[in-house]
Amino acid sequence: MSLADYAAQHGLHRVGARPNLWRYLKQTWDRRDFAIAMARFRIQASQERNRLGMLWLVLQPTLNALIYGLIFGVLQGDAKPPDYAAFVVIGVFLFDFFSKSLSNGAKSITGNRALVQSLAFPRLTLPIAVVLENFMTLVPMLGVMGLALVVLGHPPAWEWLLMVPLLALYSLFNAGIAMIAARLTVHVRDLTQILPFINRILFYTSGVLFAVDRILRGHPWAIELYDYHPLYQVLQIARGLLMNQGTYEPRYWLFFAIWSVLVFVAGLLFFWVAEERYGRD
């Protein structure tokens, strides 16, 4: 009798063996309190390192919106969209959620190596905790963004309530991105050096600072491609809801919902398959 047969006969399982997907998800759900506590701890630790504390969470994107809006507003001239200040505020604040989910999610395994090697738990908890952390920091940012929109002449309307399902889909999408980046970084450590450039490219090409239909009006084929760009879709939907303007195609809801589910499922499967490799030298 082989050792494997002997172990199976006595109900013994290999340490660190990957469970089936359903059991894996159940184990992750059972540790949801750990993920929430970890997200809160990271936010608290970040506040303690900065003198401004919680204020810095909203100050950074506010300064980014002010600086980038001023520079790109001048560069675009007459090509910039109407109500450009509100346009940029929404774009910068919402893109920040994606940007941090990508960059911090990529380091969720490699940055917690001691934890991964010393405790037995579903590693999926770590990228999920990153997205929870970023969502928690997004909430006060949304309050500041809403206040800025009111000051800029966009009072609250019932359409603002549709931001709830939009942010739910956005969180699902970002969770999938974080899981994909987390596994890729385990295999290719140098990816963390490349991600800032990827983030910057996406920032400049996702319609955060410019209106696609105005900048690319001489290239209609390029405008049509943007109709399938998930980050562009979420920004356009948010602007349409918060700025009380029908500036987006209703089909963007369907497109982004499909993107969110596909990216999340793909990220989950991609991450789960390599569960046994995390934390190994």
C-alpha positions as CSV (number, residue, x, y, z in Angstrom):
1,M,0.0,0.0,0.0
2,S,1.4,3.4,-1.0
3,L,1.5,6.3,1.4
4,A,-1.2,8.1,-0.6
5,D,-3.5,5.1,-0.3
6,Y,-2.8,4.8,3.4
7,A,-3.5,8.5,4.0
8,A,-6.8,8.2,2.0
9,Q,-7.8,5.1,4.0
10,H,-7.4,7.0,7.3
11,G,-9.0,10.2,6.1
12,L,-5.7,12.2,6.1
13,H,-5.3,15.1,3.7
14,R,-2.2,16.8,2.4
15,V,-1.4,20.0,4.3
16,G,-2.1,23.1,2.1
17,A,-4.1,21.1,-0.4
18,R,-6.4,23.2,-2.6
19,P,-10.1,22.5,-1.7
20,N,-12.7,22.4,-4.4
21,L,-14.1,25.7,-5.5
22,W,-17.4,25.6,-3.5
23,R,-15.6,24.7,-0.3
24,Y,-13.0,27.3,-1.0
25,L,-15.7,30.0,-1.3
26,K,-17.3,28.8,1.9
27,Q,-14.0,29.0,3.8
28,T,-13.5,32.5,2.5
29,W,-17.0,33.5,3.5
30,D,-16.4,32.1,7.0
31,R,-13.4,34.3,7.3
32,R,-15.2,37.5,6.2
33,D,-14.7,39.0,9.7
34,F,-10.9,38.6,9.3
35,A,-11.0,40.3,5.9
36,I,-13.0,43.3,7.3
37,A,-10.8,43.6,10.4
38,M,-7.7,43.5,8.2
39,A,-9.1,46.2,5.9
40,R,-9.9,48.4,8.9
41,F,-6.5,47.8,10.5
42,R,-4.7,48.8,7.3
43,I,-6.8,52.0,7.1
44,Q,-6.0,52.8,10.8
45,A,-2.3,52.1,10.3
46,S,-2.2,54.3,7.3
47,Q,-3.9,57.2,9.2
48,E,-1.4,56.9,12.1
49,R,1.5,57.2,9.7
50,N,0.2,60.5,8.3
51,R,-0.3,63.7,10.4
52,L,-3.5,64.6,8.5
53,G,-4.9,61.1,9.1
54,M,-8.3,60.5,7.5
55,L,-8.2,63.9,5.9
56,W,-5.4,62.7,3.6
57,L,-7.7,60.1,2.1
58,V,-9.8,62.8,0.5
59,L,-7.1,65.5,0.2
60,Q,-5.0,63.4,-2.3
61,P,-7.7,62.8,-5.0
62,T,-8.9,66.4,-4.5
63,L,-5.5,67.8,-5.2
64,N,-5.1,65.4,-8.2
65,A,-8.4,66.6,-9.6
66,L,-7.4,70.2,-9.1
67,I,-3.9,69.9,-10.7
68,Y,-4.8,67.5,-13.6
69,G,-8.0,69.4,-14.2
70,L,-6.2,72.7,-14.5
71,I,-3.4,71.4,-16.7
72,F,-5.6,69.3,-19.1
73,G,-8.3,71.9,-19.1
74,V,-5.8,74.4,-20.5
75,L,-4.3,71.9,-23.0
76,Q,-7.7,70.9,-24.4
77,G,-9.0,74.4,-24.9
78,D,-12.3,74.4,-26.6
79,A,-12.3,70.6,-26.9
80,K,-12.9,70.1,-23.2
81,P,-16.4,69.1,-22.2
82,P,-18.9,71.5,-20.6
83,D,-18.9,71.7,-16.8
84,Y,-15.3,70.5,-16.9
85,A,-14.7,70.8,-13.1
86,A,-17.4,68.3,-12.2
87,F,-16.4,66.1,-15.1
88,V,-12.8,65.8,-13.8
89,V,-13.8,65.4,-10.1
90,I,-16.0,62.4,-10.9
91,G,-13.3,60.9,-13.1
92,V,-10.4,61.3,-10.7
93,F,-12.3,60.2,-7.6
94,L,-13.7,57.0,-9.1
95,F,-10.6,56.0,-11.0
96,D,-8.7,56.1,-7.7
97,F,-10.8,53.1,-6.5
98,F,-9.6,51.0,-9.5
99,S,-6.0,52.2,-9.3
100,K,-5.6,51.3,-5.7
101,S,-7.3,47.9,-6.1
102,L,-4.9,47.1,-8.9
103,S,-1.7,48.2,-7.3
104,N,-2.5,47.1,-3.7
105,G,-4.2,43.9,-4.9
106,A,-1.0,43.0,-6.7
107,K,0.9,43.1,-3.4
108,S,-1.7,41.4,-1.3
109,I,0.1,38.0,-1.4
110,T,3.8,39.0,-1.7
111,G,3.4,41.8,0.8
112,N,1.9,39.4,3.4
113,R,4.4,36.6,3.0
114,A,4.9,35.9,6.7
115,L,1.2,35.7,7.2
116,V,0.7,33.4,4.2
117,Q,3.5,31.0,5.3
118,S,2.5,30.8,9.0
119,L,-1.3,30.5,8.9
120,A,-3.7,28.2,7.1
121,F,-6.6,30.2,5.5
122,P,-7.9,30.8,2.0
123,R,-5.5,33.2,0.4
124,L,-8.5,34.8,-1.5
125,T,-9.1,36.6,1.7
126,L,-6.1,38.9,1.1
127,P,-7.1,40.5,-2.2
128,I,-10.7,40.7,-1.0
129,A,-9.5,42.6,2.1
130,V,-7.6,45.0,-0.2
131,V,-10.8,45.8,-2.2
132,L,-12.8,46.2,1.1
133,E,-10.1,48.6,2.3
134,N,-10.3,50.7,-0.8
135,F,-14.1,50.7,-0.7
136,M,-14.0,51.9,2.9
137,T,-11.7,54.7,1.9
138,L,-13.9,55.5,-1.1
139,V,-17.0,56.2,1.1
140,P,-15.6,59.5,2.6
141,M,-14.3,60.4,-0.8
142,L,-17.8,60.1,-2.2
143,G,-19.1,62.5,0.4
144,V,-16.5,65.1,-0.6
145,M,-17.2,64.4,-4.3
146,G,-21.0,64.9,-3.6
147,L,-20.3,68.2,-1.8
148,A,-18.1,69.4,-4.6
149,L,-20.8,68.6,-7.2
150,V,-23.4,70.6,-5.2
151,V,-21.0,73.6,-5.0
152,L,-20.5,73.2,-8.8
153,G,-24.2,73.5,-9.4
154,H,-25.4,69.8,-9.4
155,P,-27.8,69.4,-6.5
156,P,-28.7,65.8,-5.5
157,A,-31.3,64.0,-7.6
158,W,-33.0,60.6,-7.4
159,E,-30.6,59.4,-10.1
160,W,-27.8,59.6,-7.5
161,L,-29.3,56.5,-5.8
162,L,-28.3,54.5,-8.9
163,M,-24.7,54.9,-7.8
164,V,-25.3,52.1,-5.3
165,P,-25.7,49.3,-7.9
166,L,-23.0,51.0,-10.0
167,L,-20.5,50.9,-7.1
168,A,-21.5,47.3,-6.4
169,L,-20.6,46.3,-10.0
170,Y,-17.5,48.4,-9.8
171,S,-16.4,46.6,-6.6
172,L,-17.0,43.3,-8.3
173,F,-14.9,44.3,-11.2
174,N,-12.1,45.6,-9.1
175,A,-12.1,42.4,-7.0
176,G,-11.5,40.4,-10.1
177,I,-8.7,42.7,-11.1
178,A,-7.1,42.5,-7.7
179,M,-7.2,38.7,-7.8
180,I,-5.6,38.5,-11.2
181,A,-2.9,41.0,-10.3
182,A,-2.2,39.1,-7.0
183,R,-1.5,35.8,-8.7
184,L,0.5,37.4,-11.5
185,T,2.8,39.1,-9.0
186,V,3.5,35.8,-7.2
187,H,4.8,34.4,-10.5
188,V,6.5,37.6,-11.8
189,R,7.7,39.8,-9.0
190,D,8.9,42.5,-11.3
191,L,5.2,43.2,-12.2
192,T,5.0,45.5,-9.2
193,Q,7.6,47.8,-11.0
194,I,5.5,47.8,-14.2
195,L,2.1,48.4,-12.6
196,P,2.6,52.1,-11.9
197,F,3.1,52.6,-15.7
198,I,0.0,50.5,-16.5
199,N,-2.0,52.5,-14.0
200,R,-0.8,55.8,-15.5
201,I,-1.6,54.6,-19.0
202,L,-5.1,53.7,-18.0
203,F,-5.5,57.0,-16.2
204,Y,-4.7,58.9,-19.3
205,T,-6.6,56.7,-21.8
206,S,-9.9,55.9,-19.9
207,G,-11.6,59.3,-20.4
208,V,-10.8,60.4,-16.9
209,L,-9.7,63.9,-18.1
210,F,-11.2,64.3,-21.5
211,A,-14.4,63.7,-23.4
212,V,-13.8,60.9,-25.9
213,D,-16.3,62.1,-28.5
214,R,-14.6,65.6,-28.6
215,I,-11.0,64.6,-28.6
216,L,-11.5,61.7,-31.1
217,R,-14.2,63.2,-33.2
218,G,-12.0,62.7,-36.3
219,H,-11.7,59.0,-35.6
220,P,-15.2,57.5,-35.2
221,W,-13.8,54.0,-35.1
222,A,-11.9,54.8,-32.0
223,I,-15.0,56.3,-30.3
224,E,-16.8,53.0,-31.1
225,L,-14.0,51.0,-29.4
226,Y,-14.5,53.1,-26.2
227,D,-18.1,51.8,-26.0
228,Y,-16.5,48.5,-24.9
229,H,-14.0,50.0,-22.4
230,P,-15.1,49.1,-18.9
231,L,-13.5,51.9,-17.1
232,Y,-14.8,54.4,-19.6
233,Q,-18.3,52.9,-19.2
234,V,-18.4,53.3,-15.4
235,L,-17.1,56.9,-15.6
236,Q,-19.7,57.8,-18.2
237,I,-22.5,56.2,-16.2
238,A,-21.5,58.0,-13.0
239,R,-21.3,61.4,-14.8
240,G,-24.7,60.9,-16.4
241,L,-26.2,60.1,-13.0
242,L,-24.4,62.7,-10.8
243,M,-24.3,65.6,-13.3
244,N,-28.0,65.2,-14.2
245,Q,-27.1,64.7,-17.8
246,G,-27.9,61.8,-20.2
247,T,-24.3,61.7,-21.3
248,Y,-24.1,57.9,-21.5
249,E,-25.6,55.1,-23.5
250,P,-28.1,53.0,-21.4
251,R,-26.5,49.9,-22.9
252,Y,-23.4,50.8,-20.8
253,W,-25.2,49.3,-17.8
254,L,-25.4,45.9,-19.6
255,F,-21.9,46.1,-20.9
256,F,-20.4,46.9,-17.6
257,A,-22.4,44.3,-15.7
258,I,-21.1,41.7,-18.2
259,W,-17.6,43.0,-17.7
260,S,-17.9,42.9,-13.9
261,V,-19.2,39.3,-13.8
262,L,-16.7,38.0,-16.3
263,V,-13.7,39.7,-14.7
264,F,-14.7,38.6,-11.3
265,V,-15.3,34.9,-12.3
266,A,-12.1,34.8,-14.3
267,G,-10.1,36.4,-11.5
268,L,-11.6,34.0,-9.0
269,L,-10.8,30.9,-11.0
270,F,-7.4,32.2,-12.0
271,F,-6.5,32.8,-8.3
272,W,-8.0,29.6,-7.0
273,V,-6.1,27.3,-9.3
274,A,-2.8,28.5,-7.9
275,E,-3.9,28.4,-4.2
276,E,-1.2,25.8,-3.3
277,R,1.6,27.9,-4.7
278,Y,1.1,31.0,-2.5
279,G,3.7,31.3,0.2
280,R,6.0,28.7,-1.2
281,D,9.6,29.6,-2.0
